[in-house]
């Protein structure tokens, strides 16, 4: 486990300055401190889960006051969980891996507040399905990470470790920022529009959103249940796969090998006008690198209309969101943010004909995309329109992400390199519905060819 | 409000004997005591919500020890809720209607135990979306009704009011039995296989399962989320519609009028061999009555295979059920019933190829049925294979119900008449996907033509 102590020193003087030279470099210079290495070391007896936990907690203690990645942190409880892993005779595949869990996942031993004053001090009576599964395999929930209110728009206190006057993105803000700050090697989030890929792109982490419905949402506060999807952040594609094996089941991941050259679609989408010069440059550079590696990169028209699909996404998001937050709206309205109230108002202004049309459009296009993708391996497209914007109140557009989320297809963010303001810029890989294993294989190939096998930590 | 006191007297000597003459009569002889009448009377000031609540509570006090419909009952709290409705200046469309709520719906002011010892005394921190919506419209949650464990198979203590040595059906047992006992005029349940239509048929109540996804499952313990659907029991189609307007939204119910004659498909299904002579006779009698009313009744082959679909239902039920109960399985295994453990074992024996195939079959057949139903108004088929069987441990097959549930289409039970053992037998109406309003309109027509506009109470 090389350079571990270096990776966990937050307050030291930066070795990697954000010079213009650095900005042109791929983000592959950070020390490796990934979940796969950690659990191998613990399972082979080289280090204990407790020691790992303490090291991460030390880094958290030093840096958290400037990042605010956590909604809840109880270091002693985390250490007890790690000790309990150490005491097991049979170590699970995630033995001792510290994990940050977005604070909309119910946890039996920690508060779950959804970033809403309605739920101050709320203690669920059980772990949600996903957390139970990870714990059973040995993961140590090191804390609950900050989220926007109910995973919608109203932001929390979290800052971007790569530029603390900038947003970390939303809604899985604390999980993404905590990854960049080195608080944990993996973290859980959810995505309804852009809540995994966007903060991953802004904070320079790998992230993976599985095909819709693959991981049980039981015990996770829903926003729009026909689109809500659990996903996770990791420092490498290998770590994304480690968690995929735990949460999807190993059988889903078996037996796929990518044979080069890949048939790649380069999608500028209908939102290209919104993208910054940096994002365009990173995108073109990535395409060039993929062509240089021998892959076939084509611009092909996809079988749906981006703007119609984005509008359908909004209709479903608002109508289902209003239903999901019915209790809070009826009985605690004064404690809801303006953005949630606006969403519910928007929902009430739309009629059922609009909702049915939106749902039908998404259903038809999901199936059309299944057929369309039989001829291609992967779609590449920008993850976000620009680097993380300044300020903490707004988090920028999810237009480059939400259409794919509406179609239920798997998505990956690869943190390619930094832009002119020193903030990370990601490349989004979109796979075929249900073919998650193949997408993760492709992501490993692509990230290697772009020279970013491990994500960078913020200094 | 005619004959109210009569309807609420449980311990008096039966006026309606279960003679063979009676068994041949349609079940239309009970006094009207329905939700529509109750709320009209309260809103017009004829009677208070408190008075209504007290009357139902008196009946409950007298009869509940022999029925065991409730998982939780707090009469004083119910009266306080009713008083709070009385104190409102603006009365909602469900003002003062007592409602039984299956004990898998989270409620903020009552325990929610899912009929599992793991959750003894469990107090959720909020109402689920559906309960919040009903309360906001004036409904009074009179108690939590008994369910099978996690709405799967392991039964509770509930008895069938029409024959107390017989099952009320599952899983929404307490809601259906409480309807038959006159404990409340409407009740909430859920259905994944047959959990609404079966107990409604066994207990002689009307019931309605909306199109999949129409009512938010937020705050309801999931079993198989791609099939779990909230529905409800009522004493008339008018009451089913009253709740539909509250839970689906009035807009979904607007503007449909049934123009006779109906194009009806009579479906014996591939499970006809399982049906009893009584069920066959009720089915044939119903078809005859519908033909006599001038409708066109045809036997047409549906565009799916019943047994393949039933098998696909089981695969999805088990795979998703195992995921939904992950926390309970990992951390409280000793407290799970054998039936849940067997479901999870079955799930682990199936691989992802089977799951994908099952899901694809359901998706394709759902779409095929959408097209197929453009040429027809409604499918009629038995609700259950037989009268409620003897004993409380097993609840009989859901084969006549689960295939339709897998397809997501709306279903209604019409309690036609009693069988040779004095137990009710229902007719199932199956509508086109998304066309719930039309199905409810058809159900009103059909129930009138069969002479069962109001369901019978058990004596």
Contacts between the chains, C-beta under 8 A, distances in Angstrom:
chain1	res1	chain2	res2	distance
A	108	B	327	7.7
A	118	B	126	8.0
A	119	B	125	6.8
A	122	B	125	5.0
A	123	B	125	7.9
A	124	B	125	7.7
A	125	B	119	6.8
A	125	B	122	5.0
A	125	B	123	7.8
A	125	B	124	7.7
A	126	B	118	8.0
A	126	B	327	4.9
A	126	B	328	7.5
A	127	B	327	4.6
A	127	B	331	7.4
A	128	B	327	7.0
A	129	B	323	5.6
A	129	B	324	6.2
A	129	B	325	7.8
A	129	B	326	4.0
A	129	B	327	6.2
A	130	B	326	7.8
A	131	B	327	7.7
A	132	B	326	4.6
A	132	B	327	3.6
A	132	B	329	7.9
A	132	B	330	4.9
A	132	B	331	6.6
A	133	B	326	5.1
A	133	B	330	7.1
A	135	B	330	7.1
A	136	B	326	7.9
A	136	B	330	4.2
A	136	B	331	7.9
A	213	B	226	6.7
A	215	B	323	7.8
A	216	B	222	7.8
A	216	B	225	7.4
A	216	B	320	7.2
A	216	B	323	3.7
A	216	B	324	5.8
A	216	B	326	6.8
A	217	B	222	8.0
A	217	B	225	7.0
A	218	B	221	8.0
A	218	B	222	5.3
A	218	B	225	7.5
A	218	B	323	6.8
A	218	B	324	4.6
A	218	B	325	8.0
A	218	B	326	7.2
A	218	B	327	7.9
A	219	B	327	7.0
A	221	B	218	8.0
A	222	B	216	7.8
A	222	B	218	5.3
A	225	B	216	7.4
A	225	B	217	7.0
A	225	B	218	7.5
A	225	B	225	7.7
A	226	B	213	6.7
A	249	B	352	6.7
A	251	B	351	5.5
A	251	B	352	4.8
A	252	B	352	5.1
A	320	B	216	7.2
A	323	B	129	5.5
A	323	B	215	7.8
A	323	B	216	3.7
A	323	B	218	6.8
A	324	B	129	6.2
A	324	B	216	5.8
A	324	B	218	4.6
A	325	B	129	7.8
A	325	B	218	8.0
A	326	B	129	4.0
A	326	B	130	7.8
A	326	B	132	4.6
A	326	B	133	5.1
A	326	B	136	7.9
A	326	B	216	6.8
A	326	B	218	7.2
A	327	B	108	7.7
A	327	B	126	4.9
A	327	B	127	4.6
A	327	B	128	6.9
A	327	B	129	6.2
A	327	B	131	7.7
A	327	B	132	3.6
A	327	B	218	7.9
A	327	B	219	7.0
A	328	B	126	7.5
A	329	B	132	7.9
A	330	B	132	4.9
A	330	B	133	7.1
A	330	B	135	7.1
A	330	B	136	4.2
A	331	B	127	7.4
A	331	B	132	6.6
A	331	B	136	7.9
A	351	B	251	5.4
A	352	B	249	6.7
A	352	B	251	4.8
A	352	B	252	5.1
A	356	B	434	6.5
A	434	B	356	6.5
